[in-house]
Amino acid sequence: MKKLYLKKGRDESVRRFHPWIFSGAVAQVVGNPAEGDLVAVYSAEGEYLAAGHWQIGSIAVRILSFAGDPTAPSFWEDALAAAFEARKAVGLTESAATNCYRLVHGEGDGLPGLIIDYYDGVCVLQAHSVGMFRAKAQICEALKKVYGDRLKAVYDKSSGTAPFKAGLELVDGYLWQAPGFEVGETSVLENGHKFLVNWTEGQKTGFFLDQRENRALVERYARGRNVLNLFCYTGGFSVYALGGGAVHVDSVDSSAKAMAMVDRNIALNGFKPDQHTSYTADAIEFLANIEDGKYDLIIVDPPAFAKHRGALKNALRAYQRLNARAIEKVAPGGFVFTFSCSQVVDKEDFALAVFSAAAQTGRRVRIMDRFCQPADHAVGIYHPEGEYLKGLLLYVE
Ligand code: SAH
């Protein structure tokens, strides 16, 4: 392993297990590592602290191991087995009602730059760093060991997430398939509901697993309500709302591909076509044009409005505008489930944007619940930056 020495006094965050070393903390790099190489990190005094992937950019090292040896033959198997154990502990791996979950959530699992979602035997991997991209064959081997006969395929979907670097072949594809595995899509179970997941054609790894618990709350509150699901993707919240006894659900997304999946997911769960209507449309325009009071449960789950700090101010304004519209339009006694998945918008920022939105409408609004990401999208306690999903349940008089 190549070596790297920190500046004097810059070892503190590493000793507190923060998984990133910023380039400004680095005093000296020995041996000219290539991006993605493993480097050993030493304090200015020469004490070994950690090892991780070398990166070009403001984050110089993403740490894989503080005490151990990431070159050890069992490193990947041990790391993935530990991630599996954590999912097992919260009842996700042996559940009869749910057979899809996030196995690895980057820094939250001590594996910065790596996402692995599990869809009933199919693991979809996304590398967000060169180091993880280069490790994918080892990761695939480790997945085979962790899952054994249960594993059906490992699909690499890093082309949109790994930083493009000359020499990296960013082409998505299967790293491994069990004999007889049919490529394409699969149907998974989430809290007893069926969903088609297409990892090759779909957004992200194919499904937004992070809304599992929040969907269950929509199910709990949907009885007898007329529901509008904005930014619905493949209809996760819509299926749960119908499952919970909603009278009717309208689903809206700008992606025609996603809307085609919504129709299939509604049918797959045995609901009748007259219980649900699909709209391929801009959700913001759709909301602006509906009559007041038509819906008594509105779900607002937009894509991240701010992808970096510089976009924060505009994003907050956009959240405010969108939420003001939803609060204005919902029927008296109605619910608004509103979310933000922008990492740079923290829960206080978001609550403030929604508060401003409510004030703008002049309606009486109660916060009935607060949402976050589920257990399999774990946040490392030493890396609070891993928290990204937040939401509020509003009750509007
Ligand atoms: N609620 C979904 C996840 C939403 S992800 C679920 O539970 O699975 C955000 C979605 O917003 C994506 O499907 C994307 O296609 C859609 N989208 C982005 N911009 C949009 C717009 N202006 N109008 C409607 N949909 C939009």
Boltz pocket constraint, residues with backbone or C-beta under 6 A from the ligand:
constraints:
  - pocket:
      binder: B
      contacts: [[A, 203], [A, 207], [A, 208], [A, 211], [A, 230], [A, 231], [A, 232], [A, 233], [A, 234], [A, 235], [A, 236], [A, 237], [A, 252], [A, 253], [A, 254], [A, 255], [A, 258], [A, 281], [A, 282], [A, 283], [A, 284], [A, 301], [A, 302], [A, 303]]
      max_distance: 6.0
